């Protein structure tokens, strides 16, 4: 299972997440309680 790099557009925190290639990209950082948390997957 690949590891994807993400970055939060609000706080600019980078993190890695394991997920299958067929999974939908994350839209929020796991465990984040900020309403404005919006993440993008880095390629």
N, C-alpha and C positions, 0 to 999 in steps of 0.2 A: 504494500500500500504506500503510495507516494506521500511525501511531506510537502505541503504548500506553504509559501511565505505570504503573509498578509500584513497590511499596515492600516491602522485606524486613521481615517481622514481628519478626525476631530483632534485627537491627542497625539497623533503621529507615533504611537506605540507599535512596534513590529513584533510579530509572533509567528510561530509555526503551528501548523495543524495537520494531523494525519487524516486523510480521507481517501475514499476510492476515487478513481478517475471519473466514474459516472455520477458521483455526488454533485449536487448543486453547490456552487461557491457560497461561502458564509457571507452573511450580510451584517453580522454583529459579532464582536469578540466574545467567545465563551466566558461566562462569569462576569461580564461587564454589566453594570447597572445604569450606565449613562444613557439617557434618551437619545442623545445626539451621536452615539457610537455608530459609525458607518465604516465598514472595512472594504478594502479592495484587495484582490489577489494579485500578487506580484508574479510576473512570468520571467 
